[in-house]
Amino acid sequence: MPSPSIVGQERGYVIPIGGAENKLNNPEILSRFVELAGGKNATIGIIPTASKLADTGARYQAIFESLGAGKTHSLPISNRSHANDESYVEILKSCTGIFITGGNQLRLSTILGGTPIAQTIRRLIASGVHYAGTSAGAAIVSQHMIAGGKAGAVPTEGGVSLVPGMGLINTVVVDQHFNQRNRFARLFSAVSYNPSLLGIGIDENTAAFIDGENTFTVVGSGSITVVDPSNIEYSSAAEAREGDALTLLNLKVHILAAGARFSINDRQAFKK
Amino acid sequence: MPSPSIVGQERGYVIPIGGAENKLNNPEILSRFVELAGGKNATIGIIPTASKLADTGARYQAIFESLGAGKTHSLPISNRSHANDESYVEILKSCTGIFITGGNQLRLSTILGGTPIAQTIRRLIASGVHYAGTSAGAAIVSQHMIAGGKAGAVPTEGGVSLVPGMGLINTVVVDQHFNQRNRFARLFSAVSYNPSLLGIGIDENTAAFIDGENTFTVVGSGSITVVDPSNIEYSSAAEAREGDALTLLNLKVHILAAGARFSINDRQAFKK
């Protein structure tokens, strides 16, 4: 289920980042996020749940403050009872921007799934608060989230595992570290199961700035690869055995560098 | 220039193999080639020029004989004067099948390019002799041959170098070890320069059996990835600087496993 839309209010930006974004030297992606969230008037809530490192939240607080954010909070949610803690919900409600760090996306889905924290994030975004997430925090944007899969160029049966994500954007499967970890195969596998999905593979230090109309602009040094199976003529996924090479006829692929745009609703790419 | 067609005669099969094909245990690809070439009536000429190993030719002779080929020849062509040697041309003319081994495809283009050997191969194929080549021997089938490039998922400006190949099949760029060496990026880069090209990326132990009508069937354990840029809406290749991420809008991609077919002339894929 996507973030609910609230009549008369524009949804906030949803910004999946492919991981390893520049943080101090030319931090274009994080700067733009701080700016969208209000710059010196911004309050940014950081959720470091995916990470097992104790200092991840504090590290991003320092980064966002160095980029001019007025106020930052780190919410040290590391188990389900934390994710039901009303004091964290109250802090989130004061935020103009929410940021989920990298780590393991299964920690995000297993700890945050179905909790007041997840519900609050979805409601806030619908009411105009902006969301950014890097690596695991990008994957969790998906309704059907890639939890793991085989690296490589060409897809095989069983080559990806999908689990429910937070579904901030409907129908989209976001993969990250895309070029760096050679993830074409698992994104192809993911969309092969159901052509209603749209695959979005994001390189490191690259982000999709998805606006309230579900059109995104590419920001950063790498590419975003869009795999659109809507015209697919045939997928052998229903017949293939585990590990078999798949046949997929007529996928549409767009490679989008900085400045290029894509309308998720219309499945239409634009060079600028 | 493709192999000339001779009125009333069907061109032989052209069979690019993605490298590392099974040789003794379930050697489906090589067996089918021997069978096409006439089985016990076959005479197979092996050109090991791409390889720098002295025993490559003899090794394939033993393999083809074990698979039932009536007669085999290895032509130890390792420099341009060999490639002008009429005795080798005479041996080739006795063959029903020609096989070029793996190694370095630049050895093939630099040593065989423009010689009587290359001319004879093209004429023989046009008159019905069958051709197979693995790895470098697959790349050389291309008119615009990939000599090298960057591994990865997403293309960059200058991410591939193209040189003239033997052009046994018109308009096709063949890449090999495709999944194993993560070559999406360089195949995308190659077709981005001119949408008249069709990219064909072949996995190891996988082959395209291209018939006289330019329709191929996939044989082997991996996939063939076809990148068809004919509907491309935009390529940033003319504007991007060296190393820049490219924008390519509206590529068509087919992933083809064993048994799937593709018409190169019509750019049409078939599941069987």
HADDOCK unambig.tbl for C-alpha pairs under 7 A between the chains (distance, minus, plus):
assign (segid A and resid 152 and name CA) (segid B and resid 179 and name CA) 5.77 0.50 0.50
assign (segid A and resid 152 and name CA) (segid B and resid 182 and name CA) 6.32 0.50 0.50
assign (segid A and resid 153 and name CA) (segid B and resid 179 and name CA) 4.73 0.50 0.50
assign (segid A and resid 153 and name CA) (segid B and resid 182 and name CA) 5.69 0.50 0.50
assign (segid A and resid 153 and name CA) (segid B and resid 184 and name CA) 6.62 0.50 0.50
assign (segid A and resid 154 and name CA) (segid B and resid 179 and name CA) 5.94 0.50 0.50
assign (segid A and resid 154 and name CA) (segid B and resid 223 and name CA) 6.90 0.50 0.50
assign (segid A and resid 179 and name CA) (segid B and resid 152 and name CA) 5.75 0.50 0.50
assign (segid A and resid 179 and name CA) (segid B and resid 153 and name CA) 4.73 0.50 0.50
assign (segid A and resid 179 and name CA) (segid B and resid 154 and name CA) 5.95 0.50 0.50
assign (segid A and resid 182 and name CA) (segid B and resid 152 and name CA) 6.32 0.50 0.50
assign (segid A and resid 182 and name CA) (segid B and resid 153 and name CA) 5.68 0.50 0.50
assign (segid A and resid 182 and name CA) (segid B and resid 182 and name CA) 7.00 0.50 0.50
assign (segid A and resid 184 and name CA) (segid B and resid 153 and name CA) 6.61 0.50 0.50
assign (segid A and resid 222 and name CA) (segid B and resid 245 and name CA) 5.70 0.50 0.50
assign (segid A and resid 223 and name CA) (segid B and resid 154 and name CA) 6.89 0.50 0.50
assign (segid A and resid 223 and name CA) (segid B and resid 245 and name CA) 5.97 0.50 0.50
assign (segid A and resid 245 and name CA) (segid B and resid 222 and name CA) 5.68 0.50 0.50
assign (segid A and resid 245 and name CA) (segid B and resid 223 and name CA) 5.95 0.50 0.50
assign (segid A and resid 245 and name CA) (segid B and resid 257 and name CA) 5.56 0.50 0.50
assign (segid A and resid 246 and name CA) (segid B and resid 255 and name CA) 6.92 0.50 0.50
assign (segid A and resid 246 and name CA) (segid B and resid 256 and name CA) 6.84 0.50 0.50
assign (segid A and resid 246 and name CA) (segid B and resid 257 and name CA) 5.65 0.50 0.50
assign (segid A and resid 247 and name CA) (segid B and resid 255 and name CA) 5.11 0.50 0.50
assign (segid A and resid 247 and name CA) (segid B and resid 256 and name CA) 4.48 0.50 0.50
assign (segid A and resid 247 and name CA) (segid B and resid 257 and name CA) 5.00 0.50 0.50
assign (segid A and resid 248 and name CA) (segid B and resid 254 and name CA) 5.72 0.50 0.50
assign (segid A and resid 248 and name CA) (segid B and resid 255 and name CA) 4.90 0.50 0.50
assign (segid A and resid 248 and name CA) (segid B and resid 256 and name CA) 6.44 0.50 0.50
assign (segid A and resid 249 and name CA) (segid B and resid 254 and name CA) 4.70 0.50 0.50
assign (segid A and resid 249 and name CA) (segid B and resid 255 and name CA) 6.29 0.50 0.50
assign (segid A and resid 249 and name CA) (segid B and resid 269 and name CA) 6.49 0.50 0.50
assign (segid A and resid 250 and name CA) (segid B and resid 252 and name CA) 6.08 0.50 0.50
assign (segid A and resid 250 and name CA) (segid B and resid 253 and name CA) 5.77 0.50 0.50
assign (segid A and resid 250 and name CA) (segid B and resid 254 and name CA) 5.31 0.50 0.50
assign (segid A and resid 251 and name CA) (segid B and resid 252 and name CA) 5.70 0.50 0.50
assign (segid A and resid 251 and name CA) (segid B and resid 253 and name CA) 5.02 0.50 0.50
assign (segid A and resid 251 and name CA) (segid B and resid 254 and name CA) 6.17 0.50 0.50
assign (segid A and resid 252 and name CA) (segid B and resid 250 and name CA) 6.07 0.50 0.50
assign (segid A and resid 252 and name CA) (segid B and resid 251 and name CA) 5.70 0.50 0.50
assign (segid A and resid 252 and name CA) (segid B and resid 252 and name CA) 4.75 0.50 0.50
assign (segid A and resid 252 and name CA) (segid B and resid 253 and name CA) 6.13 0.50 0.50
assign (segid A and resid 253 and name CA) (segid B and resid 250 and name CA) 5.76 0.50 0.50
assign (segid A and resid 253 and name CA) (segid B and resid 251 and name CA) 5.02 0.50 0.50
assign (segid A and resid 253 and name CA) (segid B and resid 252 and name CA) 6.12 0.50 0.50
assign (segid A and resid 253 and name CA) (segid B and resid 253 and name CA) 6.75 0.50 0.50
assign (segid A and resid 254 and name CA) (segid B and resid 248 and name CA) 5.71 0.50 0.50
assign (segid A and resid 254 and name CA) (segid B and resid 249 and name CA) 4.70 0.50 0.50
assign (segid A and resid 254 and name CA) (segid B and resid 250 and name CA) 5.31 0.50 0.50
assign (segid A and resid 254 and name CA) (segid B and resid 251 and name CA) 6.16 0.50 0.50
assign (segid A and resid 255 and name CA) (segid B and resid 246 and name CA) 6.92 0.50 0.50
assign (segid A and resid 255 and name CA) (segid B and resid 247 and name CA) 5.12 0.50 0.50
assign (segid A and resid 255 and name CA) (segid B and resid 248 and name CA) 4.90 0.50 0.50
assign (segid A and resid 255 and name CA) (segid B and resid 249 and name CA) 6.30 0.50 0.50
assign (segid A and resid 256 and name CA) (segid B and resid 246 and name CA) 6.85 0.50 0.50
assign (segid A and resid 256 and name CA) (segid B and resid 247 and name CA) 4.48 0.50 0.50
assign (segid A and resid 256 and name CA) (segid B and resid 248 and name CA) 6.45 0.50 0.50
assign (segid A and resid 257 and name CA) (segid B and resid 245 and name CA) 5.56 0.50 0.50
assign (segid A and resid 257 and name CA) (segid B and resid 246 and name CA) 5.67 0.50 0.50
assign (segid A and resid 257 and name CA) (segid B and resid 247 and name CA) 5.00 0.50 0.50
assign (segid A and resid 269 and name CA) (segid B and resid 249 and name CA) 6.48 0.50 0.50
